Amino acid sequence: MDIDLIFKIAGTGIIVAVLNLVLKRAEREEQAMLTTLAGLIVVLMLIIDEIGTLFETVKSVFGIW
């Protein structure tokens, strides 16, 4: 696991938090919620890729399939 992944997740979190704050101050609650949901999906896609790599490594180490 690279340190870059942690920075990507942290950067996405900061951007989403700022956008959420700005949209809530502008009384755009729906857009703030959708922005938060989009940020969550982006982070989950990053993590799912890493989990796939982990499973491939475990399969190769233990000789499964």
Backbone as XML, in Angstrom:
<?xml version="1.0"?>
<chain id="A" units="angstrom">
  <residue number="1" name="MET">
    <atom name="N" x="0.847" y="-1.179" z="0.000"/>
    <atom name="CA" x="0.000" y="0.000" z="0.000"/>
    <atom name="C" x="0.891" y="1.240" z="0.000"/>
  </residue>
  <residue number="2" name="ASP">
    <atom name="N" x="0.602" y="2.121" z="-0.896"/>
    <atom name="CA" x="1.380" y="3.346" z="-1.003"/>
    <atom name="C" x="0.830" y="4.413" z="-0.069"/>
  </residue>
  <residue number="3" name="ILE">
    <atom name="N" x="1.685" y="5.338" z="0.276"/>
    <atom name="CA" x="1.259" y="6.488" z="1.070"/>
    <atom name="C" x="0.402" y="7.413" z="0.215"/>
  </residue>
  <residue number="4" name="ASP">
    <atom name="N" x="0.544" y="7.284" z="-1.113"/>
    <atom name="CA" x="-0.249" y="8.103" z="-2.023"/>
    <atom name="C" x="-1.745" y="7.851" z="-1.845"/>
  </residue>
  <residue number="5" name="LEU">
    <atom name="N" x="-2.121" y="6.625" z="-1.554"/>
    <atom name="CA" x="-3.536" y="6.303" z="-1.357"/>
    <atom name="C" x="-4.099" y="7.065" z="-0.159"/>
  </residue>
  <residue number="6" name="ILE">
    <atom name="N" x="-3.325" y="7.147" z="0.901"/>
    <atom name="CA" x="-3.770" y="7.879" z="2.090"/>
    <atom name="C" x="-3.926" y="9.362" z="1.772"/>
  </residue>
  <residue number="7" name="PHE">
    <atom name="N" x="-2.982" y="9.908" z="0.997"/>
    <atom name="CA" x="-3.080" y="11.313" z="0.618"/>
    <atom name="C" x="-4.276" y="11.567" z="-0.299"/>
  </residue>
  <residue number="8" name="LYS">
    <atom name="N" x="-4.562" y="10.633" z="-1.195"/>
    <atom name="CA" x="-5.723" y="10.782" z="-2.076"/>
    <atom name="C" x="-7.025" y="10.788" z="-1.272"/>
  </residue>
  <residue number="9" name="ILE">
    <atom name="N" x="-7.123" y="9.885" z="-0.315"/>
    <atom name="CA" x="-8.328" y="9.812" z="0.518"/>
    <atom name="C" x="-8.460" y="11.074" z="1.374"/>
  </residue>
  <residue number="10" name="ALA">
    <atom name="N" x="-7.357" y="11.520" z="1.951"/>
    <atom name="CA" x="-7.398" y="12.726" z="2.775"/>
    <atom name="C" x="-7.740" y="13.958" z="1.930"/>
  </residue>
  <residue number="11" name="GLY">
    <atom name="N" x="-7.158" y="14.056" z="0.757"/>
    <atom name="CA" x="-7.456" y="15.174" z="-0.132"/>
    <atom name="C" x="-8.906" y="15.197" z="-0.565"/>
  </residue>
  <residue number="12" name="THR">
    <atom name="N" x="-9.436" y="14.034" z="-0.884"/>
    <atom name="CA" x="-10.846" y="13.944" z="-1.259"/>
    <atom name="C" x="-11.732" y="14.349" z="-0.087"/>
  </residue>
  <residue number="13" name="GLY">
    <atom name="N" x="-11.366" y="13.924" z="1.108"/>
    <atom name="CA" x="-12.144" y="14.283" z="2.290"/>
    <atom name="C" x="-12.145" y="15.776" z="2.545"/>
  </residue>
  <residue number="14" name="ILE">
    <atom name="N" x="-10.994" y="16.406" z="2.380"/>
    <atom name="CA" x="-10.911" y="17.851" z="2.600"/>
    <atom name="C" x="-11.736" y="18.609" z="1.563"/>
  </residue>
  <residue number="15" name="ILE">
    <atom name="N" x="-11.621" y="18.215" z="0.307"/>
    <atom name="CA" x="-12.389" y="18.883" z="-0.745"/>
    <atom name="C" x="-13.881" y="18.717" z="-0.527"/>
  </residue>
  <residue number="16" name="VAL">
    <atom name="N" x="-14.303" y="17.513" z="-0.179"/>
    <atom name="CA" x="-15.727" y="17.261" z="0.057"/>
    <atom name="C" x="-16.215" y="18.053" z="1.269"/>
  </residue>
  <residue number="17" name="ALA">
    <atom name="N" x="-15.405" y="18.128" z="2.306"/>
    <atom name="CA" x="-15.808" y="18.878" z="3.499"/>
    <atom name="C" x="-15.985" y="20.364" z="3.197"/>
  </residue>
  <residue number="18" name="VAL">
    <atom name="N" x="-15.062" y="20.929" z="2.424"/>
    <atom name="CA" x="-15.169" y="22.343" z="2.068"/>
    <atom name="C" x="-16.387" y="22.591" z="1.184"/>
  </residue>
  <residue number="19" name="LEU">
    <atom name="N" x="-16.581" y="21.737" z="0.189"/>
    <atom name="CA" x="-17.751" y="21.889" z="-0.678"/>
    <atom name="C" x="-19.048" y="21.733" z="0.102"/>
  </residue>
  <residue number="20" name="ASN">
    <atom name="N" x="-19.059" y="20.794" z="1.023"/>
    <atom name="CA" x="-20.252" y="20.578" z="1.843"/>
    <atom name="C" x="-20.556" y="21.816" z="2.683"/>
  </residue>
  <residue number="21" name="LEU">
    <atom name="N" x="-19.533" y="22.403" z="3.275"/>
    <atom name="CA" x="-19.704" y="23.600" z="4.089"/>
    <atom name="C" x="-20.216" y="24.775" z="3.259"/>
  </residue>
  <residue number="22" name="VAL">
    <atom name="N" x="-19.624" y="24.965" z="2.099"/>
    <atom name="CA" x="-20.044" y="26.071" z="1.227"/>
    <atom name="C" x="-21.483" y="25.882" z="0.767"/>
  </residue>
  <residue number="23" name="LEU">
    <atom name="N" x="-21.831" y="24.683" z="0.378"/>
    <atom name="CA" x="-23.191" y="24.436" z="-0.105"/>
    <atom name="C" x="-24.223" y="24.560" z="1.012"/>
  </residue>
  <residue number="24" name="LYS">
    <atom name="N" x="-23.880" y="24.139" z="2.213"/>
    <atom name="CA" x="-24.821" y="24.295" z="3.318"/>
    <atom name="C" x="-25.019" y="25.755" z="3.683"/>
  </residue>
  <residue number="25" name="ARG">
    <atom name="N" x="-23.957" y="26.543" z="3.609"/>
    <atom name="CA" x="-24.086" y="27.975" z="3.885"/>
    <atom name="C" x="-24.940" y="28.673" z="2.826"/>
  </residue>
  <residue number="26" name="ALA">
    <atom name="N" x="-24.912" y="28.140" z="1.602"/>
    <atom name="CA" x="-25.706" y="28.702" z="0.512"/>
    <atom name="C" x="-27.124" y="28.115" z="0.492"/>
  </residue>
  <residue number="27" name="GLU">
    <atom name="N" x="-27.441" y="27.343" z="1.540"/>
    <atom name="CA" x="-28.748" y="26.699" z="1.687"/>
    <atom name="C" x="-29.071" y="25.768" z="0.515"/>
  </residue>
  <residue number="28" name="ARG">
    <atom name="N" x="-28.079" y="25.023" z="0.111"/>
    <atom name="CA" x="-28.229" y="24.003" z="-0.932"/>
    <atom name="C" x="-28.002" y="22.636" z="-0.296"/>
  </residue>
  <residue number="29" name="GLU">
    <atom name="N" x="-28.935" y="22.234" z="0.538"/>
    <atom name="CA" x="-28.784" y="20.991" z="1.311"/>
    <atom name="C" x="-28.703" y="19.762" z="0.408"/>
  </residue>
  <residue number="30" name="GLU">
    <atom name="N" x="-29.507" y="19.728" z="-0.645"/>
    <atom name="CA" x="-29.525" y="18.548" z="-1.520"/>
    <atom name="C" x="-28.200" y="18.387" z="-2.245"/>
  </residue>
  <residue number="31" name="GLN">
    <atom name="N" x="-27.658" y="19.499" z="-2.751"/>
    <atom name="CA" x="-26.376" y="19.417" z="-3.442"/>
    <atom name="C" x="-25.252" y="19.060" z="-2.469"/>
  </residue>
  <residue number="32" name="ALA">
    <atom name="N" x="-25.340" y="19.529" z="-1.234"/>
    <atom name="CA" x="-24.333" y="19.177" z="-0.237"/>
    <atom name="C" x="-24.359" y="17.680" z="0.047"/>
  </residue>
  <residue number="33" name="MET">
    <atom name="N" x="-25.546" y="17.121" z="0.148"/>
    <atom name="CA" x="-25.656" y="15.685" z="0.389"/>
    <atom name="C" x="-25.128" y="14.888" z="-0.799"/>
  </residue>
  <residue number="34" name="LEU">
    <atom name="N" x="-25.443" y="15.330" z="-2.015"/>
    <atom name="CA" x="-24.960" y="14.630" z="-3.206"/>
    <atom name="C" x="-23.442" y="14.743" z="-3.339"/>
  </residue>
  <residue number="35" name="THR">
    <atom name="N" x="-22.881" y="15.869" z="-2.948"/>
    <atom name="CA" x="-21.428" y="16.026" z="-2.972"/>
    <atom name="C" x="-20.770" y="15.066" z="-1.991"/>
  </residue>
  <residue number="36" name="THR">
    <atom name="N" x="-21.341" y="14.953" z="-0.813"/>
    <atom name="CA" x="-20.809" y="14.012" z="0.177"/>
    <atom name="C" x="-20.917" y="12.578" z="-0.322"/>
  </residue>
  <residue number="37" name="LEU">
    <atom name="N" x="-22.026" y="12.244" z="-0.934"/>
    <atom name="CA" x="-22.221" y="10.894" z="-1.476"/>
    <atom name="C" x="-21.231" y="10.615" z="-2.602"/>
  </residue>
  <residue number="38" name="ALA">
    <atom name="N" x="-20.996" y="11.595" z="-3.463"/>
    <atom name="CA" x="-20.038" y="11.419" z="-4.559"/>
    <atom name="C" x="-18.627" y="11.221" z="-4.005"/>
  </residue>
  <residue number="39" name="GLY">
    <atom name="N" x="-18.266" y="11.973" z="-2.978"/>
    <atom name="CA" x="-16.953" y="11.799" z="-2.358"/>
    <atom name="C" x="-16.792" y="10.420" z="-1.747"/>
  </residue>
  <residue number="40" name="LEU">
    <atom name="N" x="-17.851" y="9.938" z="-1.118"/>
    <atom name="CA" x="-17.816" y="8.596" z="-0.534"/>
    <atom name="C" x="-17.631" y="7.536" z="-1.610"/>
  </residue>
  <residue number="41" name="ILE">
    <atom name="N" x="-18.318" y="7.694" z="-2.717"/>
    <atom name="CA" x="-18.203" y="6.726" z="-3.818"/>
    <atom name="C" x="-16.799" y="6.734" z="-4.399"/>
  </residue>
  <residue number="42" name="VAL">
    <atom name="N" x="-16.208" y="7.919" z="-4.552"/>
    <atom name="CA" x="-14.841" y="8.011" z="-5.082"/>
    <atom name="C" x="-13.861" y="7.297" z="-4.163"/>
  </residue>
  <residue number="43" name="VAL">
    <atom name="N" x="-13.983" y="7.527" z="-2.860"/>
    <atom name="CA" x="-13.082" y="6.881" z="-1.903"/>
    <atom name="C" x="-13.298" y="5.367" z="-1.894"/>
  </residue>
  <residue number="44" name="LEU">
    <atom name="N" x="-14.542" y="4.933" z="-1.971"/>
    <atom name="CA" x="-14.815" y="3.495" z="-2.007"/>
    <atom name="C" x="-14.228" y="2.844" z="-3.254"/>
  </residue>
  <residue number="45" name="MET">
    <atom name="N" x="-14.266" y="3.538" z="-4.380"/>
    <atom name="CA" x="-13.666" y="2.989" z="-5.597"/>
    <atom name="C" x="-12.147" y="2.835" z="-5.432"/>
  </residue>
  <residue number="46" name="LEU">
    <atom name="N" x="-11.517" y="3.798" z="-4.766"/>
    <atom name="CA" x="-10.080" y="3.680" z="-4.508"/>
    <atom name="C" x="-9.780" y="2.484" z="-3.609"/>
  </residue>
  <residue number="47" name="ILE">
    <atom name="N" x="-10.589" y="2.308" z="-2.586"/>
    <atom name="CA" x="-10.362" y="1.226" z="-1.630"/>
    <atom name="C" x="-10.669" y="-0.135" z="-2.254"/>
  </residue>
  <residue number="48" name="ILE">
    <atom name="N" x="-11.708" y="-0.206" z="-3.079"/>
    <atom name="CA" x="-12.063" y="-1.479" z="-3.719"/>
    <atom name="C" x="-10.935" y="-1.958" z="-4.610"/>
  </residue>
  <residue number="49" name="ASP">
    <atom name="N" x="-10.277" y="-1.044" z="-5.300"/>
    <atom name="CA" x="-9.133" y="-1.416" z="-6.140"/>
    <atom name="C" x="-8.024" y="-2.023" z="-5.290"/>
  </residue>
  <residue number="50" name="GLU">
    <atom name="N" x="-7.751" y="-1.436" z="-4.154"/>
    <atom name="CA" x="-6.711" y="-1.963" z="-3.267"/>
    <atom name="C" x="-7.112" y="-3.310" z="-2.661"/>
  </residue>
  <residue number="51" name="ILE">
    <atom name="N" x="-8.380" y="-3.488" z="-2.351"/>
    <atom name="CA" x="-8.848" y="-4.768" z="-1.804"/>
    <atom name="C" x="-8.708" y="-5.871" z="-2.855"/>
  </residue>
  <residue number="52" name="GLY">
    <atom name="N" x="-8.998" y="-5.530" z="-4.115"/>
    <atom name="CA" x="-8.805" y="-6.498" z="-5.198"/>
    <atom name="C" x="-7.355" y="-6.927" z="-5.311"/>
  </residue>
  <residue number="53" name="THR">
    <atom name="N" x="-6.450" y="-5.984" z="-5.184"/>
    <atom name="CA" x="-5.023" y="-6.300" z="-5.211"/>
    <atom name="C" x="-4.642" y="-7.184" z="-4.025"/>
  </residue>
  <residue number="54" name="LEU">
    <atom name="N" x="-5.210" y="-6.900" z="-2.864"/>
    <atom name="CA" x="-4.941" y="-7.712" z="-1.678"/>
    <atom name="C" x="-5.399" y="-9.154" z="-1.886"/>
  </residue>
  <residue number="55" name="PHE">
    <atom name="N" x="-6.596" y="-9.354" z="-2.424"/>
    <atom name="CA" x="-7.087" y="-10.702" z="-2.658"/>
    <atom name="C" x="-6.220" y="-11.453" z="-3.664"/>
  </residue>
  <residue number="56" name="GLU">
    <atom name="N" x="-5.766" y="-10.766" z="-4.707"/>
    <atom name="CA" x="-4.885" y="-11.409" z="-5.676"/>
    <atom name="C" x="-3.572" y="-11.834" z="-5.018"/>
  </residue>
  <residue number="57" name="THR">
    <atom name="N" x="-3.049" y="-11.010" z="-4.145"/>
    <atom name="CA" x="-1.814" y="-11.346" z="-3.442"/>
    <atom name="C" x="-2.013" y="-12.537" z="-2.514"/>
  </residue>
  <residue number="58" name="VAL">
    <atom name="N" x="-3.125" y="-12.563" z="-1.801"/>
    <atom name="CA" x="-3.405" y="-13.685" z="-0.892"/>
    <atom name="C" x="-3.569" y="-14.975" z="-1.685"/>
  </residue>
  <residue number="59" name="LYS">
    <atom name="N" x="-4.260" y="-14.888" z="-2.819"/>
    <atom name="CA" x="-4.430" y="-16.085" z="-3.645"/>
    <atom name="C" x="-3.100" y="-16.599" z="-4.161"/>
  </residue>
  <residue number="60" name="SER">
    <atom name="N" x="-2.206" y="-15.706" z="-4.555"/>
    <atom name="CA" x="-0.918" y="-16.148" z="-5.075"/>
    <atom name="C" x="-0.015" y="-16.690" z="-3.957"/>
  </residue>
  <residue number="61" name="VAL">
    <atom name="N" x="-0.115" y="-16.125" z="-2.759"/>
    <atom name="CA" x="0.723" y="-16.597" z="-1.647"/>
    <atom name="C" x="0.303" y="-17.989" z="-1.213"/>
  </residue>
  <residue number="62" name="PHE">
    <atom name="N" x="-0.993" y="-18.218" z="-1.093"/>
    <atom name="CA" x="-1.479" y="-19.502" z="-0.606"/>
    <atom name="C" x="-1.762" y="-20.495" z="-1.713"/>
  </residue>
  <residue number="63" name="GLY">
    <atom name="N" x="-1.548" y="-20.127" z="-2.958"/>
    <atom name="CA" x="-1.713" y="-21.051" z="-4.073"/>
    <atom name="C" x="-3.165" y="-21.432" z="-4.325"/>
  </residue>
  <residue number="64" name="ILE">
    <atom name="N" x="-4.076" y="-20.518" z="-4.060"/>
    <atom name="CA" x="-5.491" y="-20.794" z="-4.305"/>
    <atom name="C" x="-5.763" y="-20.512" z="-5.772"/>
  </residue>
  <residue number="65" name="TRP">
    <atom name="N" x="-6.292" y="-21.492" z="-6.464"/>
    <atom name="CA" x="-6.561" y="-21.482" z="-7.921"/>
    <atom name="C" x="-5.305" y="-21.366" z="-8.641"/>
  </residue>
</chain>
